[in-house]
Amino acid sequence: MGVIMCLVFFSVAVFMVISQKRYFLVILLSVEVMVLALFLGLVSYSVSVGSVGSILMGVFFLTFSVCEASIGLGVLVATVRFWGGDYSSACLSLKF
């Protein structure tokens, strides 16, 4: 059941990245949902197997996903300061 929910969350997040390309914040939130879906799949697998090593790996995975989120928010703040908005087309145009 957890794996099916993980696949649903991941596919919805991929659909959001593909369909909502306008705002950088929506893209970042969709990537975070993808990471959390992968974490949910890892935890559900480790519970079904009953391995303590997999749970420890999940904690490390969650730690790195928090670091990834903080870097993404830093990039978002820099984008808003430099271009004045969170439009992804402005930062992807590569016009300095």
C-alpha positions as a Markdown table, in Angstrom:
| # | Residue | x | y | z |
|---|---|---|---|---|
| 1 | Met | 0.0 | 0.0 | 0.0 |
| 2 | Gly | 2.8 | 2.4 | 0.8 |
| 3 | Val | 4.6 | 1.7 | -2.4 |
| 4 | Ile | 1.4 | 2.5 | -4.4 |
| 5 | Met | 0.9 | 5.8 | -2.5 |
| 6 | Cys | 4.6 | 6.6 | -3.2 |
| 7 | Leu | 4.2 | 6.0 | -6.9 |
| 8 | Val | 1.0 | 8.2 | -6.9 |
| 9 | Phe | 2.8 | 11.1 | -5.1 |
| 10 | Phe | 5.8 | 10.8 | -7.4 |
| 11 | Ser | 3.7 | 10.8 | -10.6 |
| 12 | Val | 1.7 | 13.8 | -9.4 |
| 13 | Ala | 4.9 | 15.7 | -8.7 |
| 14 | Val | 6.3 | 14.9 | -12.1 |
| 15 | Phe | 3.1 | 16.0 | -13.7 |
| 16 | Met | 3.3 | 19.3 | -11.7 |
| 17 | Val | 6.9 | 19.9 | -12.9 |
| 18 | Ile | 5.9 | 19.3 | -16.5 |
| 19 | Ser | 2.7 | 21.3 | -16.5 |
| 20 | Gln | 3.6 | 24.2 | -14.2 |
| 21 | Lys | 6.8 | 25.7 | -15.6 |
| 22 | Arg | 5.9 | 29.3 | -14.9 |
| 23 | Tyr | 6.8 | 29.7 | -11.3 |
| 24 | Phe | 10.1 | 28.6 | -9.7 |
| 25 | Leu | 8.4 | 28.0 | -6.3 |
| 26 | Val | 6.0 | 25.5 | -7.7 |
| 27 | Ile | 8.9 | 23.6 | -9.4 |
| 28 | Leu | 10.8 | 23.5 | -6.1 |
| 29 | Leu | 7.7 | 22.3 | -4.2 |
| 30 | Ser | 7.1 | 19.6 | -6.7 |
| 31 | Val | 10.7 | 18.4 | -6.4 |
| 32 | Glu | 10.3 | 18.3 | -2.7 |
| 33 | Val | 7.1 | 16.1 | -3.1 |
| 34 | Met | 9.2 | 13.8 | -5.3 |
| 35 | Val | 11.9 | 13.5 | -2.6 |
| 36 | Leu | 9.3 | 12.9 | 0.1 |
| 37 | Ala | 7.7 | 10.2 | -2.1 |
| 38 | Leu | 11.0 | 8.5 | -2.4 |
| 39 | Phe | 11.5 | 8.7 | 1.3 |
| 40 | Leu | 8.1 | 7.2 | 1.9 |
| 41 | Gly | 8.9 | 4.4 | -0.4 |
| 42 | Leu | 12.2 | 3.7 | 1.3 |
| 43 | Val | 10.6 | 3.7 | 4.8 |
| 44 | Ser | 7.7 | 1.4 | 3.7 |
| 45 | Tyr | 10.2 | -1.0 | 2.1 |
| 46 | Ser | 12.4 | -1.0 | 5.3 |
| 47 | Val | 9.3 | -1.6 | 7.5 |
| 48 | Ser | 8.2 | -4.5 | 5.3 |
| 49 | Val | 11.7 | -6.1 | 5.3 |
| 50 | Gly | 12.3 | -5.2 | 9.0 |
| 51 | Ser | 15.9 | -4.0 | 8.5 |
| 52 | Val | 17.4 | -1.4 | 10.9 |
| 53 | Gly | 20.0 | -0.5 | 8.3 |
| 54 | Ser | 17.4 | 0.7 | 5.8 |
| 55 | Ile | 15.8 | 2.9 | 8.5 |
| 56 | Leu | 19.2 | 4.5 | 9.2 |
| 57 | Met | 19.6 | 5.0 | 5.5 |
| 58 | Gly | 16.2 | 6.7 | 5.4 |
| 59 | Val | 17.3 | 9.1 | 8.1 |
| 60 | Phe | 20.4 | 10.1 | 6.1 |
| 61 | Phe | 18.2 | 10.5 | 3.0 |
| 62 | Leu | 15.9 | 12.8 | 4.9 |
| 63 | Thr | 18.9 | 14.8 | 6.2 |
| 64 | Phe | 20.2 | 15.3 | 2.6 |
| 65 | Ser | 16.7 | 16.2 | 1.4 |
| 66 | Val | 16.5 | 19.0 | 4.0 |
| 67 | Cys | 19.8 | 20.3 | 2.8 |
| 68 | Glu | 18.5 | 20.2 | -0.7 |
| 69 | Ala | 15.4 | 22.2 | 0.3 |
| 70 | Ser | 17.5 | 24.9 | 2.0 |
| 71 | Ile | 19.7 | 25.3 | -1.1 |
| 72 | Gly | 16.6 | 25.5 | -3.2 |
| 73 | Leu | 15.1 | 28.3 | -1.0 |
| 74 | Gly | 18.4 | 30.1 | -1.2 |
| 75 | Val | 18.3 | 30.0 | -4.9 |
| 76 | Leu | 14.7 | 31.2 | -4.9 |
| 77 | Val | 15.6 | 34.2 | -2.7 |
| 78 | Ala | 18.6 | 35.0 | -5.0 |
| 79 | Thr | 16.3 | 34.8 | -8.0 |
| 80 | Val | 13.7 | 37.1 | -6.5 |
| 81 | Arg | 16.3 | 39.6 | -5.5 |
| 82 | Phe | 18.1 | 39.6 | -8.9 |
| 83 | Trp | 15.1 | 39.4 | -11.3 |
| 84 | Gly | 12.3 | 40.7 | -9.1 |
| 85 | Gly | 10.1 | 37.7 | -9.3 |
| 86 | Asp | 10.0 | 33.9 | -9.2 |
| 87 | Tyr | 9.3 | 33.4 | -12.9 |
| 88 | Ser | 11.3 | 30.4 | -14.1 |
| 89 | Ser | 11.5 | 31.9 | -17.7 |
| 90 | Ala | 13.4 | 34.9 | -16.4 |
| 91 | Cys | 16.1 | 32.9 | -14.7 |
| 92 | Leu | 16.4 | 30.4 | -17.6 |
| 93 | Ser | 16.9 | 33.0 | -20.3 |
| 94 | Leu | 20.6 | 33.3 | -19.4 |
| 95 | Lys | 20.7 | 37.1 | -20.2 |
| 96 | Phe | 23.0 | 38.7 | -17.7 |
